Amino acid sequence: MQTITEPAVVSKKALWTGYILSALPVLLFLFSGAMKLIKPPAVMEGFTHLGLPEKLAVGLGILEISCTLLYLIPRTAVLGAILLTGYLGGAVLTNLRVGEAIFPPILIGVSIWGGLFLRDPRLRELIPLRRMPPRLPKTNS
């Protein structure tokens, strides 16, 4: 016998909290990507400080903006979150290599997944924070 599951409902409070948590890294990545495309002197000095060649700026900017756009589209949000998490992993390693703080990229990653978790019921079903008691099958009596 096949059962039909109803989609989980997200409360308005959780949905708006998710949007706010998601908006912070989105704005940061769009700004950062745009700055890499424009290449102001301060950004290029940052590349030198991190030991990155300046010729990578445009490619990294396009990558940041592309992954962020995937994250913004509900249908591809999980893929975007996975790609942004990988990008942030590279940022953590780069910061470790030059002795910079690693907490900002980690907190951005937490914000990405926390926001998506709060606004996407499919992700909540995939990663439940608490176990629900098993459902007993309905009996016809």
C-alpha positions in Angstrom: 0.0 0.0 0.0 1.3 3.4 -1.0 1.2 6.3 1.4 1.0 9.9 0.2 3.1 12.3 2.3 2.1 15.9 2.6 4.8 18.5 2.2 6.1 19.8 5.5 5.0 23.3 6.4 7.5 26.0 7.4 6.3 28.6 9.9 6.4 32.2 8.9 8.9 32.9 11.7 11.3 30.2 10.5 10.9 31.2 6.9 11.7 34.9 7.6 14.6 33.9 9.9 15.9 31.7 7.1 15.6 34.5 4.5 17.5 36.9 6.8 20.2 34.3 7.5 20.5 33.5 3.8 20.6 37.2 2.8 23.7 38.0 4.8 26.1 35.6 2.9 24.3 36.4 -0.4 25.0 40.1 -0.1 28.6 39.4 1.0 29.3 37.0 -1.9 27.7 39.3 -4.5 29.7 42.3 -3.2 32.9 40.3 -3.0 32.4 38.8 -6.5 31.7 42.3 -7.9 34.9 43.7 -6.3 36.9 40.9 -7.8 35.5 41.8 -11.2 36.2 45.5 -10.8 39.6 44.9 -9.2 40.1 48.0 -7.0 43.6 48.5 -5.6 42.6 47.3 -2.1 41.3 44.0 -3.4 44.5 43.5 -5.4 46.5 44.2 -2.3 44.5 41.5 -0.5 45.4 39.0 -3.2 49.1 39.9 -2.8 48.8 39.5 1.0 47.1 36.1 0.6 49.8 35.0 -2.0 47.3 34.7 -4.8 48.1 35.8 -8.4 46.0 38.8 -9.5 45.0 37.0 -12.7 42.7 34.8 -10.6 40.5 37.7 -9.5 38.0 37.7 -12.4 37.6 33.9 -12.3 37.0 33.8 -8.6 34.6 36.7 -8.9 32.6 34.9 -11.6 32.7 31.7 -9.5 31.4 33.5 -6.4 28.6 35.2 -8.3 27.6 32.0 -10.1 27.4 29.9 -7.0 25.5 32.6 -5.2 22.9 32.8 -8.0 22.5 29.0 -7.8 21.9 29.4 -4.0 19.3 32.1 -4.6 17.2 29.9 -6.9 15.0 27.6 -4.7 15.3 24.7 -7.1 19.1 24.8 -7.1 19.7 26.2 -3.6 21.2 23.0 -2.1 23.6 22.8 -5.0 24.5 26.4 -4.5 25.0 25.8 -0.8 27.3 22.8 -1.5 29.4 24.9 -4.0 29.6 27.9 -1.6 30.7 25.6 1.2 33.5 24.2 -1.0 34.5 27.8 -1.9 34.6 28.7 1.8 36.7 25.6 2.5 39.3 27.1 0.2 39.0 30.4 2.0 39.6 28.7 5.4 42.7 27.0 4.0 44.0 30.2 2.5 43.5 32.1 5.7 45.2 29.3 7.7 48.2 29.5 5.4 48.8 33.2 6.0 47.8 33.2 9.7 44.5 35.0 9.3 41.3 34.3 11.3 39.3 31.3 10.0 36.1 32.0 11.9 34.5 34.4 9.4 34.3 31.9 6.5 33.1 29.2 8.9 30.3 31.5 10.3 29.3 32.4 6.7 29.0 28.7 6.0 26.9 28.1 9.1 24.7 31.0 8.0 24.3 29.6 4.5 23.2 26.2 5.7 21.2 27.5 8.7 19.2 29.8 6.4 18.5 27.1 3.9 17.6 24.7 6.7 15.0 27.1 8.1 13.4 27.9 4.7 13.5 24.5 2.9 11.3 21.8 4.4 13.0 19.1 2.2 16.3 19.8 3.9 14.6 19.5 7.3 13.3 16.1 6.4 16.7 15.0 5.2 18.5 16.3 8.3 16.1 16.2 11.2 17.4 17.9 14.4 15.3 15.7 16.5 13.9 12.3 16.0 10.2 12.0 15.7 8.6 8.9 17.2 7.9 6.2 14.5 4.5 6.4 13.0 2.2 3.5 13.5 0.3 2.3 10.5 -3.4 3.0 10.5 -5.5 0.0 11.0 -9.0 -0.4 9.6 -11.2 -1.5 12.5 
